[in-house]
Amino acid sequence: MPLAKRDSATFWVYSRTDGEATVSVDHLGVGRASLSLNGEKLDVPQVGGGRKGTDQVRMFLSGGINKITVTGASHELALDPPRVTPSSGTLTTKVYQAEDGTVTGATKVTGGYTFASAGKAVTDMGDGKANALTVDVTARHSGRHAVTIRYSNGEQAPATHYNPDPIARHTDLSVNGGPARRVLFPTTFHFNNFWELTVPVTLKRGTNRLSFTAAELPDFNGVTYNQYDQRSPYTPVIDRIAVTPLAVK
């Protein structure tokens, strides 16, 4: 596949789980290209050059389908579809238990969920910014990182006689006091059933503070709130947070 400067090619690749994988890019020609993963431009050197060869990039892929985009940066090169193989040991993951963070307001640590990874989790974040969890994490290098949150969400609106109504809880995630990003968490069908969800964030080298809270958004008029309890003001229960560099070449 020829790729000229400023042209792009998109490939869809599969990963069984969230985690590291090696993406091999076979190329021909003197051109170079940049890489993006799921819309995130990667902080890695460009691929290509040297007429013929293979560049290997370790990426943190999400479980399921991932979007890899190759964009021409100079001259022209020819590409084969990327090859993806499981790998480990290059992207170092650091794991932080939520209960080791700082809770404020009504937020509390609980031992009531037997399937939490260390026997404890954090709950009751949200319904206002005063009820929050903050966790300090470290990064060896500045740049984009994958923050994987192990959570549970068993909330549902009052059910009708024929149809349960699960609710996607959310968290307003702020990094180092910056603007909050709203992240939705699908139902896990029970508060003692934990899933994982990965969010890309930018971290600086050294210590970074992640803040989790939530607040229900009003209706379109900006004044009233949903009278049928179909939007939650709370975050999910958070068990642990794992931090991994998004990519390394």
N, C-alpha and C positions, 0 to 999 in steps of 0.2 A: 504494500500500500504506500504510494508516494505521499509525502507530507511537505508542503512548501511552507515558507515563512508566514506566520499568522494563521495558517490553516490548523484545524484541530480534528482529531479522531477520538471517538468515544468508544470504550469497551466496557462490557458488563461482566464482572467476575464474581464467583461464588466462594464464600467461606463458611465452613460448618459452624464456627463459633467466633465470638469476639476474640481477637488476639493477633499475634504476629504472623505474617506470611511473607515469603520472598516472591517478589514480582520481577520476572526476568523480561527485559525489553530487548528483542533482537532487532538490529538496525543495520542499514547499509547506506553509505554516502557520508559526506562531510558535514551535513547539517546537524543542528542541535535542537532539542525540544525540552519544554518544561512539563511537569506532571502535576495533575490535580487528583485528589481523592474525594469523592462525594461532594464536589464543589469547593473543596479546600485546597488552595495552592500549597504544594508541599515545599518545606524548607530543605530541599536537597539540590545538589548540583544537577545541571541539565544532563539529559541522556543524549547519546549520539556522538558524532565526531569519529575520527580515526577510520573512516571509510567502512569498515565492517567489524561488528562485534556485538557483545551482549552486556547490557548494564543491569545489575541486580540492585533492587531497592527493597529494603525491609519496610513494610507498611503495617499499620494496625488496621486490620479489616474488621468490619462489623459482621456478626453472624447473619448470613443471608446474601443478598445481592448487593454488590458495591459498584460504583461508577468510577472508572479511571479515564481521565481525559489527557491526551497528549497534544500539546500545542507547539507548532513550529516556532522556533526563536531565531534561527539564522539558516540561510541557504536552504537546501532540500535534502531530506533523507527518506529512505524507504523503511517501513515497519512491518513486522509480523505481529499478529495478535499477542498480547502479553501472556506469559505462562506463569501460573500461580501454584506455588507449592507451600505446604505448611512448614514453618520453621520456628525456632525459639532461641533465646539466649542473647539476641542482639538488642532488642528493645526491652530495656529493663523496667519492670513494673514495680511500683511501690504501693503497698496496701495500707490503708488507714481505717481503723475501726471508728465508726461514727460516735460511739459512746466515749471515745477519747477526746472528742472535740469539746467546744464550749457551747452550752445551751443557755438561752435567755428566755425570760417571760414564762409562759406556760409550757414551753417545750421541756420534755423530760426523757431520761434514759429509762428503759423498761427491760425487764427480764421475762416478759410475758410471751415471747415468741420463741418457741423451742427450736425452730429451724433457722434462727439467726446464726451467723457463722461463728460467733464467739459467745453465744448465749444471751447477748444483749443487743438492743437496737434503740434508735431515737424516734420518738413520735410526738405528735401534737405541735409540729411546726406549722405556722401560718395563722390565718384569721387575723392578719396584721403583722407588720414588720417587727414588732417587739418580740414575737415568738419565733425564734430563729436558732439555727445550728451553724456554727462556724468551725471550720477544720483547716488547720495549717498544713500545707503540703510543700514538698521541696522538688525543685527541678535542677538537673545538672547543667542544662543549657536553656537559654531563652528560645521561645518558639512555640509552635502548635503542639498540643498534647491531647491525648484521649483520656477523658475522665469517665471511668466506668462506675456507675452507681448501682449497688445491689439494694433493691427496694421491694416493698410489697404494697399492694393497693387492693383492698377488698370492698371499697365503698360502692354503694349503688343507691340510686334514687328509690323512693317508695315504689315497690313493684305493683303492677296491675295484676289482675287475676290470671293473666296468660303470658306475661312477658317481663323478665327481670331487666333492669336498666342500669348496667355498670357505668361508672363514671371514671373518666380519665382525670386523675389528680394532676397537679402541676407543681413545679417549684420555680421561684424566681432566683436564678443563680447569678451571683455577683462574684467577680474575681478582683481581689485587691481594691475593693471599694468602688469599682467601676459600675457602669450601667448594668442593670439586671437583665438577664436573658430568660424568657419564659420557656420552660421545657415541660412537655406533656409526658405523662407516664401512664401507659395503658393499664387496664385492670389486670391483676394477677389472680383474681377470683377468690382470694382469701388473704387475710392479713398475715397468716403464717406460711404463705407460699411466696418465696422470693425469686424475682427475676433480675436480669441486668439490663441496663440501658447506658449507651456510651454517648458522651457529648464532647465535641472538640472545643478546646479553649486555648487561649494564648497565655503562657506563663513566662515569667521572668526567671533568670537564673537565681537560685537561692530559695528563700521562703516565700510562699504565696498563700493568701487567705481566701478560701472558698466560703461563701455565705449562702445558706439555704433558707428561704422563707416563702410565704405565699399570701395571696389575698384574692378574694373573688372579684372578678370584673363585673361592673354593672351592666344593665341592659343597654340597648342602643341609645336610649335617651340620656344615659350618663347619670341617672338618678336612682331608678328602681333596680331591684335584684330579682333573680329568677325565683318565683314563688313555689316552684315544684321541686326545689332542692336538686336541680340537675347540673349545677356547677358547684364544685367544692372549693372552699376557701383554704384547704389544707394541702400540704405536701404529702407524698406517700411516706410510709415508715421507711427510714433509711438504716441499713445494716452496716455497710462499709463503702469506702470509696477507694478505687484503684487509679493510679496515674501512670500513663505510659507515653513516651514520645510517639508522635503520629507517624514519623518516617525517618529512616536513616539510610544513606547510600554508602 
